[in-house]
């Protein structure tokens, strides 16, 4: 297996901590949430999955989220404009009815 596939860089690895004098210190062992077992951070296994997302993936995810929000805002704008048009029509109808 490749050298860079150690447990400490896996998304399923959660390190254990011990209480120090002023802070919590990270231990050399942790929990593998996939195996549901305690493992050493330098251990290598076949369940490895990288926790790092590439720059392009993050950019694409952000762009997708922004696009979704823009679409939602445009839908809200359309709904509010339609409500305004209906309110204006009701106002003119009431005005014309009072004039008679």
N, CA, C and O atoms as a GROMACS GRO file, in nm:
protein
  400
    1UNK      N    1   0.082  -0.118   0.000
    1UNK     CA    2   0.000   0.000   0.000
    1UNK      C    3   0.087   0.125   0.000
    1UNK      O    4   0.203   0.120   0.041
    2UNK      N    5   0.033   0.233  -0.044
    2UNK     CA    6   0.108   0.357  -0.056
    2UNK      C    7   0.145   0.414   0.080
    2UNK      O    8   0.076   0.390   0.179
    3UNK      N    9   0.253   0.489   0.084
    3UNK     CA   10   0.302   0.547   0.209
    3UNK      C   11   0.209   0.653   0.266
    3UNK      O   12   0.205   0.671   0.388
    4UNK      N   13   0.134   0.723   0.182
    4UNK     CA   14   0.050   0.833   0.229
    4UNK      C   15  -0.089   0.788   0.275
    4UNK      O   16  -0.176   0.873   0.298
    5UNK      N   17  -0.113   0.661   0.289
    5UNK     CA   18  -0.245   0.612   0.327
    5UNK      C   19  -0.248   0.566   0.472
    5UNK      O   20  -0.308   0.464   0.504
    6UNK      N   21  -0.184   0.643   0.559
    6UNK     CA   22  -0.185   0.613   0.702
    6UNK      C   23  -0.318   0.658   0.762
    6UNK      O   24  -0.387   0.745   0.707
    7UNK      N   25  -0.352   0.599   0.874
    7UNK     CA   26  -0.481   0.628   0.937
    7UNK      C   27  -0.498   0.775   0.974
    7UNK      O   28  -0.609   0.828   0.967
    8UNK      N   29  -0.390   0.844   1.014
    8UNK     CA   30  -0.404   0.982   1.058
    8UNK      C   31  -0.455   1.075   0.948
    8UNK      O   32  -0.503   1.184   0.979
    9UNK      N   33  -0.445   1.036   0.821
    9UNK     CA   34  -0.497   1.120   0.713
    9UNK      C   35  -0.625   1.063   0.652
    9UNK      O   36  -0.667   1.105   0.544
   10UNK      N   37  -0.688   0.969   0.722
   10UNK     CA   38  -0.812   0.907   0.675
   10UNK      C   39  -0.931   0.981   0.736
   10UNK      O   40  -0.925   1.028   0.849
   11UNK      N   41  -1.039   0.990   0.660
   11UNK     CA   42  -1.156   1.061   0.712
   11UNK      C   43  -1.230   0.982   0.821
   11UNK      O   44  -1.312   1.039   0.892
   12UNK      N   45  -1.202   0.853   0.834
   12UNK     CA   46  -1.267   0.772   0.936
   12UNK      C   47  -1.191   0.771   1.069
   12UNK      O   48  -1.241   0.717   1.168
   13UNK      N   49  -1.071   0.830   1.072
   13UNK     CA   50  -0.986   0.830   1.192
   13UNK      C   51  -1.020   0.948   1.282
   13UNK      O   52  -1.020   1.063   1.237
   14UNK      N   53  -1.048   0.921   1.408
   14UNK     CA   54  -1.073   1.024   1.508
   14UNK      C   55  -0.972   1.002   1.621
   14UNK      O   56  -0.981   0.903   1.693
   15UNK      N   57  -0.876   1.094   1.638
   15UNK     CA   58  -0.771   1.072   1.738
   15UNK      C   59  -0.825   1.084   1.880
   15UNK      O   60  -0.922   1.154   1.907
   16UNK      N   61  -0.759   1.012   1.970
   16UNK     CA   62  -0.789   1.023   2.113
   16UNK      C   63  -0.705   1.136   2.170
   16UNK      O   64  -0.598   1.166   2.118
   17UNK      N   65  -0.754   1.199   2.277
   17UNK     CA   66  -0.683   1.308   2.344
   17UNK      C   67  -0.671   1.276   2.492
   17UNK      O   68  -0.757   1.211   2.550
   18UNK      N   69  -0.562   1.324   2.552
   18UNK     CA   70  -0.545   1.314   2.697
   18UNK      C   71  -0.541   1.455   2.752
   18UNK      O   72  -0.499   1.549   2.684
   19UNK      N   73  -0.585   1.470   2.877
   19UNK     CA   74  -0.589   1.601   2.939
   19UNK      C   75  -0.451   1.637   2.990
   19UNK      O   76  -0.394   1.566   3.073
   20UNK      N   77  -0.397   1.745   2.940
   20UNK     CA   78  -0.269   1.796   2.986
   20UNK      C   79  -0.291   1.903   3.090
   20UNK      O   80  -0.402   1.920   3.141
   21UNK      N   81  -0.184   1.976   3.122
   21UNK     CA   82  -0.193   2.080   3.224
   21UNK      C   83  -0.279   2.197   3.177
   21UNK      O   84  -0.367   2.243   3.250
   22UNK      N   85  -0.255   2.246   3.056
   22UNK     CA   86  -0.331   2.360   3.004
   22UNK      C   87  -0.410   2.329   2.880
   22UNK      O   88  -0.487   2.413   2.833
   23UNK      N   89  -0.394   2.210   2.825
   23UNK     CA   90  -0.458   2.178   2.699
   23UNK      C   91  -0.478   2.027   2.687
   23UNK      O   92  -0.431   1.951   2.771
   24UNK      N   93  -0.548   1.987   2.584
   24UNK     CA   94  -0.561   1.845   2.554
   24UNK      C   95  -0.454   1.807   2.453
   24UNK      O   96  -0.434   1.876   2.354
   25UNK      N   97  -0.385   1.696   2.480
   25UNK     CA   98  -0.278   1.650   2.393
   25UNK      C   99  -0.327   1.533   2.309
   25UNK      O  100  -0.394   1.443   2.359
   26UNK      N  101  -0.293   1.536   2.181
   26UNK     CA  102  -0.334   1.430   2.089
   26UNK      C  103  -0.250   1.305   2.112
   26UNK      O  104  -0.128   1.314   2.126
   27UNK      N  105  -0.315   1.190   2.116
   27UNK     CA  106  -0.245   1.062   2.134
   27UNK      C  107  -0.206   1.003   2.000
   27UNK      O  108  -0.252   1.049   1.895
   28UNK      N  109  -0.122   0.901   2.003
   28UNK     CA  110  -0.081   0.833   1.881
   28UNK      C  111  -0.178   0.722   1.842
   28UNK      O  112  -0.150   0.646   1.749
   29UNK      N  113  -0.289   0.713   1.911
   29UNK     CA  114  -0.394   0.616   1.878
   29UNK      C  115  -0.525   0.690   1.863
   29UNK      O  116  -0.540   0.803   1.909
   30UNK      N  117  -0.621   0.624   1.798
   30UNK     CA  118  -0.751   0.686   1.779
   30UNK      C  119  -0.854   0.583   1.740
   30UNK      O  120  -0.826   0.463   1.737
   31UNK      N  121  -0.973   0.630   1.711
   31UNK     CA  122  -1.085   0.544   1.676
   31UNK      C  123  -1.102   0.543   1.526
   31UNK      O  124  -1.108   0.649   1.463
   32UNK      N  125  -1.111   0.425   1.468
   32UNK     CA  126  -1.149   0.411   1.328
   32UNK      C  127  -1.301   0.390   1.327
   32UNK      O  128  -1.350   0.287   1.371
   33UNK      N  129  -1.374   0.489   1.277
   33UNK     CA  130  -1.520   0.482   1.280
   33UNK      C  131  -1.574   0.379   1.181
   33UNK      O  132  -1.688   0.334   1.194
   34UNK      N  133  -1.494   0.343   1.084
   34UNK     CA  134  -1.537   0.241   0.987
   34UNK      C  135  -1.524   0.101   1.047
   34UNK      O  136  -1.616   0.020   1.036
   35UNK      N  137  -1.410   0.075   1.113
   35UNK     CA  138  -1.388  -0.056   1.176
   35UNK      C  139  -1.452  -0.064   1.314
   35UNK      O  140  -1.477  -0.173   1.366
   36UNK      N  141  -1.478   0.055   1.374
   36UNK     CA  142  -1.526   0.064   1.512
   36UNK      C  143  -1.426  -0.002   1.607
   36UNK      O  144  -1.463  -0.083   1.693
   37UNK      N  145  -1.298   0.034   1.589
   37UNK     CA  146  -1.191  -0.022   1.670
   37UNK      C  147  -1.083   0.084   1.691
   37UNK      O  148  -1.074   0.181   1.616
   38UNK      N  149  -1.002   0.064   1.794
   38UNK     CA  150  -0.890   0.151   1.821
   38UNK      C  151  -0.773   0.113   1.731
   38UNK      O  152  -0.738  -0.004   1.719
   39UNK      N  153  -0.712   0.214   1.668
   39UNK     CA  154  -0.602   0.191   1.575
   39UNK      C  155  -0.490   0.289   1.605
   39UNK      O  156  -0.512   0.394   1.666
   40UNK      N  157  -0.368   0.255   1.562
   40UNK     CA  158  -0.256   0.348   1.572
   40UNK      C  159  -0.259   0.442   1.453
   40UNK      O  160  -0.306   0.405   1.345
   41UNK      N  161  -0.209   0.565   1.472
   41UNK     CA  162  -0.218   0.664   1.365
   41UNK      C  163  -0.132   0.629   1.244
   41UNK      O  164  -0.163   0.672   1.133
   42UNK      N  165  -0.024   0.552   1.262
   42UNK     CA  166   0.063   0.513   1.152
   42UNK      C  167   0.016   0.386   1.081
   42UNK      O  168   0.077   0.343   0.983
   43UNK      N  169  -0.091   0.326   1.131
   43UNK     CA  170  -0.142   0.203   1.071
   43UNK      C  171  -0.196   0.229   0.930
   43UNK      O  172  -0.241   0.340   0.899
   44UNK      N  173  -0.190   0.126   0.847
   44UNK     CA  174  -0.241   0.135   0.710
   44UNK      C  175  -0.344   0.023   0.692
   44UNK      O  176  -0.322  -0.090   0.735
   45UNK      N  177  -0.458   0.057   0.628
   45UNK     CA  178  -0.559  -0.047   0.604
   45UNK      C  179  -0.625  -0.025   0.469
   45UNK      O  180  -0.602   0.076   0.403
   46UNK      N  181  -0.707  -0.120   0.428
   46UNK     CA  182  -0.772  -0.113   0.297
   46UNK      C  183  -0.901  -0.031   0.300
   46UNK      O  184  -0.964  -0.013   0.196
   47UNK      N  185  -0.943   0.020   0.416
   47UNK     CA  186  -1.063   0.102   0.426
   47UNK      C  187  -1.033   0.251   0.415
   47UNK      O  188  -1.121   0.334   0.436
   48UNK      N  189  -0.908   0.284   0.383
   48UNK     CA  190  -0.863   0.423   0.379
   48UNK      C  191  -0.946   0.506   0.280
   48UNK      O  192  -0.977   0.462   0.169
   49UNK      N  193  -0.981   0.627   0.326
   49UNK     CA  194  -1.050   0.723   0.240
   49UNK      C  195  -0.998   0.862   0.277
   49UNK      O  196  -1.004   0.901   0.393
   50UNK      N  197  -0.948   0.934   0.180
   50UNK     CA  198  -0.885   1.063   0.206
   50UNK      C  199  -0.986   1.163   0.261
   50UNK      O  200  -1.100   1.170   0.214
   51UNK      N  201  -0.943   1.240   0.360
   51UNK     CA  202  -1.030   1.343   0.418
   51UNK      C  203  -1.014   1.476   0.347
   51UNK      O  204  -1.091   1.569   0.371
   52UNK      N  205  -0.916   1.486   0.260
   52UNK     CA  206  -0.887   1.612   0.195
   52UNK      C  207  -0.965   1.624   0.064
   52UNK      O  208  -0.966   1.533  -0.019
   53UNK      N  209  -1.028   1.739   0.048
   53UNK     CA  210  -1.102   1.767  -0.074
   53UNK      C  211  -1.014   1.859  -0.158
   53UNK      O  212  -0.961   1.958  -0.107
   54UNK      N  213  -0.999   1.828  -0.281
   54UNK     CA  214  -0.915   1.910  -0.368
   54UNK      C  215  -0.972   2.048  -0.388
   54UNK      O  216  -1.091   2.071  -0.366
   55UNK      N  217  -0.887   2.141  -0.431
   55UNK     CA  218  -0.928   2.280  -0.453
   55UNK      C  219  -1.039   2.289  -0.556
   55UNK      O  220  -1.133   2.365  -0.538
   56UNK      N  221  -1.028   2.212  -0.663
   56UNK     CA  222  -1.129   2.218  -0.769
   56UNK      C  223  -1.263   2.166  -0.718
   56UNK      O  224  -1.368   2.222  -0.751
   57UNK      N  225  -1.262   2.060  -0.637
   57UNK     CA  226  -1.387   2.007  -0.582
   57UNK      C  227  -1.454   2.110  -0.491
   57UNK      O  228  -1.576   2.126  -0.496
   58UNK      N  229  -1.375   2.179  -0.408
   58UNK     CA  230  -1.432   2.281  -0.319
   58UNK      C  231  -1.489   2.396  -0.400
   58UNK      O  232  -1.597   2.447  -0.370
   59UNK      N  233  -1.416   2.437  -0.503
   59UNK     CA  234  -1.463   2.547  -0.587
   59UNK      C  235  -1.592   2.508  -0.658
   59UNK      O  236  -1.684   2.589  -0.666
   60UNK      N  237  -1.598   2.387  -0.709
   60UNK     CA  238  -1.719   2.340  -0.777
   60UNK      C  239  -1.837   2.331  -0.680
   60UNK      O  240  -1.949   2.367  -0.716
   61UNK      N  241  -1.811   2.283  -0.559
   61UNK     CA  242  -1.918   2.272  -0.458
   61UNK      C  243  -1.969   2.411  -0.420
   61UNK      O  244  -2.090   2.431  -0.407
   62UNK      N  245  -1.878   2.506  -0.403
   62UNK     CA  246  -1.919   2.642  -0.369
   62UNK      C  247  -1.999   2.705  -0.483
   62UNK      O  248  -2.100   2.770  -0.459
   63UNK      N  249  -1.953   2.685  -0.605
   63UNK     CA  250  -2.024   2.740  -0.721
   63UNK      C  251  -2.164   2.680  -0.733
   63UNK      O  252  -2.260   2.751  -0.765
   64UNK      N  253  -2.176   2.552  -0.708
   64UNK     CA  254  -2.306   2.486  -0.713
   64UNK      C  255  -2.399   2.540  -0.606
   64UNK      O  256  -2.517   2.564  -0.632
   65UNK      N  257  -2.347   2.560  -0.485
   65UNK     CA  258  -2.430   2.614  -0.376
   65UNK      C  259  -2.476   2.756  -0.406
   65UNK      O  260  -2.592   2.790  -0.382
   66UNK      N  261  -2.386   2.838  -0.458
   66UNK     CA  262  -2.422   2.976  -0.492
   66UNK      C  263  -2.528   2.977  -0.602
   66UNK      O  264  -2.623   3.055  -0.595
   67UNK      N  265  -2.513   2.892  -0.702
   67UNK     CA  266  -2.612   2.884  -0.810
   67UNK      C  267  -2.748   2.843  -0.756
   67UNK      O  268  -2.850   2.901  -0.795
   68UNK      N  269  -2.751   2.745  -0.666
   68UNK     CA  270  -2.879   2.703  -0.606
   68UNK      C  271  -2.944   2.818  -0.531
   68UNK      O  272  -3.065   2.838  -0.541
   69UNK      N  273  -2.865   2.893  -0.455
   69UNK     CA  274  -2.921   3.005  -0.378
   69UNK      C  275  -2.971   3.116  -0.469
   69UNK      O  276  -3.073   3.178  -0.441
   70UNK      N  277  -2.900   3.142  -0.576
   70UNK     CA  278  -2.944   3.244  -0.672
   70UNK      C  279  -3.077   3.203  -0.734
   70UNK      O  280  -3.166   3.286  -0.752
   71UNK      N  281  -3.091   3.076  -0.767
   71UNK     CA  282  -3.217   3.027  -0.824
   71UNK      C  283  -3.331   3.042  -0.724
   71UNK      O  284  -3.442   3.081  -0.761
   72UNK      N  285  -3.307   3.010  -0.598
   72UNK     CA  286  -3.410   3.025  -0.495
   72UNK      C  287  -3.450   3.171  -0.479
   72UNK      O  288  -3.569   3.203  -0.466
   73UNK      N  289  -3.351   3.260  -0.479
   73UNK     CA  290  -3.381   3.402  -0.466
   73UNK      C  291  -3.462   3.454  -0.584
   73UNK      O  292  -3.551   3.537  -0.566
   74UNK      N  293  -3.431   3.408  -0.704
   74UNK     CA  294  -3.508   3.452  -0.821
   74UNK      C  295  -3.652   3.401  -0.814
   74UNK      O  296  -3.744   3.471  -0.855
   75UNK      N  297  -3.671   3.280  -0.762
   75UNK     CA  298  -3.808   3.229  -0.744
   75UNK      C  299  -3.884   3.313  -0.643
   75UNK      O  300  -4.001   3.346  -0.664
   76UNK      N  301  -3.817   3.348  -0.532
   76UNK     CA  302  -3.882   3.433  -0.432
   76UNK      C  303  -3.916   3.570  -0.489
   76UNK      O  304  -4.023   3.624  -0.462
   77UNK      N  305  -3.826   3.626  -0.568
   77UNK     CA  306  -3.850   3.755  -0.630
   77UNK      C  307  -3.973   3.748  -0.720
   77UNK      O  308  -4.057   3.838  -0.717
   78UNK      N  309  -3.984   3.643  -0.798
   78UNK     CA  310  -4.098   3.627  -0.888
   78UNK      C  311  -4.228   3.617  -0.807
   78UNK      O  312  -4.328   3.679  -0.843
   79UNK      N  313  -4.226   3.539  -0.700
   79UNK     CA  314  -4.347   3.525  -0.616
   79UNK      C  315  -4.386   3.659  -0.557
   79UNK      O  316  -4.504   3.694  -0.558
   80UNK      N  317  -4.289   3.734  -0.505
   80UNK     CA  318  -4.320   3.863  -0.445
   80UNK      C  319  -4.369   3.963  -0.549
   80UNK      O  320  -4.459   4.042  -0.520
   81UNK      N  321  -4.312   3.961  -0.669
   81UNK     CA  322  -4.359   4.051  -0.775
   81UNK      C  323  -4.501   4.017  -0.815
   81UNK      O  324  -4.582   4.108  -0.839
   82UNK      N  325  -4.535   3.888  -0.823
   82UNK     CA  326  -4.671   3.849  -0.856
   82UNK      C  327  -4.767   3.893  -0.748
   82UNK      O  328  -4.878   3.937  -0.778
   83UNK      N  329  -4.727   3.882  -0.622
   83UNK     CA  330  -4.811   3.928  -0.512
   83UNK      C  331  -4.832   4.079  -0.519
   83UNK      O  332  -4.941   4.128  -0.492
   84UNK      N  333  -4.726   4.154  -0.556
   84UNK     CA  334  -4.738   4.298  -0.570
   84UNK      C  335  -4.834   4.334  -0.682
   84UNK      O  336  -4.917   4.424  -0.667
   85UNK      N  337  -4.824   4.264  -0.795
   85UNK     CA  338  -4.914   4.290  -0.907
   85UNK      C  339  -5.059   4.265  -0.867
   85UNK      O  340  -5.147   4.343  -0.901
   86UNK      N  341  -5.084   4.156  -0.794
   86UNK     CA  342  -5.219   4.126  -0.750
   86UNK      C  343  -5.269   4.232  -0.652
   86UNK      O  344  -5.386   4.272  -0.658
   87UNK      N  345  -5.182   4.278  -0.563
   87UNK     CA  346  -5.222   4.380  -0.466
   87UNK      C  347  -5.255   4.511  -0.537
   87UNK      O  348  -5.351   4.579  -0.500
   88UNK      N  349  -5.176   4.548  -0.638
   88UNK     CA  350  -5.202   4.671  -0.714
   88UNK      C  351  -5.334   4.659  -0.790
   88UNK      O  352  -5.411   4.755  -0.794
   89UNK      N  353  -5.360   4.545  -0.850
   89UNK     CA  354  -5.486   4.525  -0.922
   89UNK      C  355  -5.605   4.534  -0.827
   89UNK      O  356  -5.708   4.593  -0.861
   90UNK      N  357  -5.592   4.477  -0.706
   90UNK     CA  358  -5.701   4.486  -0.608
   90UNK      C  359  -5.722   4.630  -0.566
   90UNK      O  360  -5.836   4.674  -0.547
   91UNK      N  361  -5.614   4.705  -0.550
   91UNK     CA  362  -5.625   4.845  -0.509
   91UNK      C  363  -5.698   4.927  -0.616
   91UNK      O  364  -5.787   5.006  -0.584
   92UNK      N  365  -5.662   4.909  -0.743
   92UNK     CA  366  -5.730   4.979  -0.851
   92UNK      C  367  -5.875   4.938  -0.861
   92UNK      O  368  -5.962   5.022  -0.886
   93UNK      N  369  -5.904   4.809  -0.842
   93UNK     CA  370  -6.042   4.762  -0.847
   93UNK      C  371  -6.124   4.828  -0.737
   93UNK      O  372  -6.236   4.874  -0.762
   94UNK      N  373  -6.070   4.833  -0.616
   94UNK     CA  374  -6.140   4.899  -0.505
   94UNK      C  375  -6.159   5.048  -0.533
   94UNK      O  376  -6.265   5.104  -0.503
   95UNK      N  377  -6.058   5.113  -0.591
   95UNK     CA  378  -6.065   5.255  -0.621
   95UNK      C  379  -6.175   5.283  -0.725
   95UNK      O  380  -6.252   5.377  -0.711
   96UNK      N  381  -6.180   5.199  -0.830
   96UNK     CA  382  -6.280   5.216  -0.933
   96UNK      C  383  -6.420   5.191  -0.878
   96UNK      O  384  -6.514   5.260  -0.914
   97UNK      N  385  -6.433   5.092  -0.790
   97UNK     CA  386  -6.563   5.060  -0.731
   97UNK      C  387  -6.611   5.173  -0.642
   97UNK      O  388  -6.731   5.202  -0.641
   98UNK      N  389  -6.524   5.237  -0.570
   98UNK     CA  390  -6.563   5.348  -0.482
   98UNK      C  391  -6.602   5.471  -0.563
   98UNK      O  392  -6.688   5.549  -0.520
   99UNK      N  393  -6.540   5.488  -0.679
   99UNK     CA  394  -6.571   5.603  -0.763
   99UNK      C  395  -6.714   5.600  -0.815
   99UNK      O  396  -6.775   5.705  -0.834
  100UNK      N  397  -6.766   5.483  -0.839
  100UNK     CA  398  -6.900   5.469  -0.898
  100UNK      C  399  -7.007   5.502  -0.801
  100UNK      O  400  -7.125   5.495  -0.836
   0.00000   0.00000   0.00000
